[in-house]
Amino acid sequence: MYSLPTPDPEVLKVPVVFLVGQAQIAEFCHVSERTISRWVLNYSFPQGMLPNGDACASSADISLWARARMHQPKKTMKPLVDEESKAVA
């Protein structure tokens, strides 16, 4: 049975900020909107969509995602999406 990892106490001390819109998310991450789009497609970046079509994310989810990517061995830091699954039939 799979269980969720226990959050690091340091992560819990940071207040959670909800970001709406890709521009706000990109500003929070200090990258461009295009980079956020690539991370969503290739690296399972934790971004959702609101009913009106705007992108949304929380600072806590982004921090946990970044921490998981940081602790991943360099050899496995490839896209989480399989290239074959993106091929158009």
C-alpha positions as CSV (number, residue, x, y, z in Angstrom):
1,M,0.0,0.0,0.0
2,Y,1.3,3.4,-0.9
3,S,1.4,6.1,1.7
4,L,2.1,9.8,1.2
5,P,5.5,11.0,2.5
6,T,5.5,13.0,5.7
7,P,6.1,16.7,4.9
8,D,9.3,18.3,6.1
9,P,8.7,20.6,9.1
10,E,10.6,23.3,7.3
11,V,8.1,23.3,4.4
12,L,5.2,23.5,6.9
13,K,6.6,26.8,8.3
14,V,6.2,28.6,5.0
15,P,2.8,30.2,4.5
16,V,0.8,28.8,1.6
17,V,0.2,31.2,-1.2
18,F,-2.3,30.3,-3.9
19,L,-1.2,31.6,-7.3
20,V,-3.7,32.2,-10.1
21,G,-2.5,32.7,-13.7
22,Q,0.6,31.4,-15.4
23,A,2.3,34.8,-15.1
24,Q,1.9,34.8,-11.3
25,I,3.2,31.2,-11.1
26,A,6.2,32.1,-13.4
27,E,7.0,35.1,-11.3
28,F,6.9,33.0,-8.1
29,C,9.3,30.5,-9.7
30,H,11.5,33.2,-11.2
31,V,11.2,31.7,-14.7
32,S,9.3,32.5,-17.9
33,E,5.7,31.4,-18.6
34,R,7.1,29.2,-21.4
35,T,9.3,27.3,-18.9
36,I,6.3,26.7,-16.7
37,S,4.4,25.3,-19.7
38,R,7.4,22.9,-20.5
39,W,7.6,21.8,-16.8
40,V,3.8,21.0,-16.9
41,L,4.2,19.0,-20.0
42,N,7.5,17.2,-19.3
43,Y,8.1,17.2,-15.6
44,S,4.7,16.9,-13.9
45,F,4.8,20.5,-12.5
46,P,1.9,20.8,-10.0
47,Q,-0.4,23.2,-11.9
48,G,-4.1,22.9,-12.1
49,M,-6.8,24.7,-14.1
50,L,-9.7,26.7,-12.7
51,P,-13.2,26.5,-14.4
52,N,-12.6,29.8,-16.1
53,G,-9.4,28.4,-17.8
54,D,-6.8,30.1,-15.6
55,A,-3.8,28.2,-14.3
56,C,-3.5,27.8,-10.6
57,A,-1.0,26.4,-8.2
58,S,0.0,26.6,-4.5
59,S,3.4,27.6,-3.2
60,A,3.4,24.5,-1.0
61,D,2.9,22.1,-4.0
62,I,5.6,23.9,-6.0
63,S,8.1,23.7,-3.0
64,L,7.4,19.9,-2.6
65,W,7.8,19.4,-6.3
66,A,11.1,21.3,-6.4
67,R,12.4,19.4,-3.4
68,A,11.5,16.1,-4.9
69,R,13.3,17.1,-8.2
70,M,16.3,18.3,-6.2
71,H,16.7,14.9,-4.4
72,Q,16.3,12.9,-7.6
73,P,19.6,11.4,-9.0
74,K,21.0,13.3,-12.0
75,K,20.7,10.2,-14.3
76,T,17.0,10.0,-13.7
77,M,16.3,13.7,-14.2
78,K,14.7,13.1,-17.5
79,P,11.1,14.1,-18.3
80,L,8.5,12.1,-16.4
81,V,6.4,11.8,-19.6
82,D,7.3,9.1,-22.0
83,E,8.3,10.4,-25.4
84,E,6.3,7.6,-27.2
85,S,3.1,8.6,-25.4
86,K,3.3,12.1,-26.8
87,A,3.5,10.9,-30.4
88,V,0.5,11.6,-32.5
89,A,-1.1,8.6,-34.2
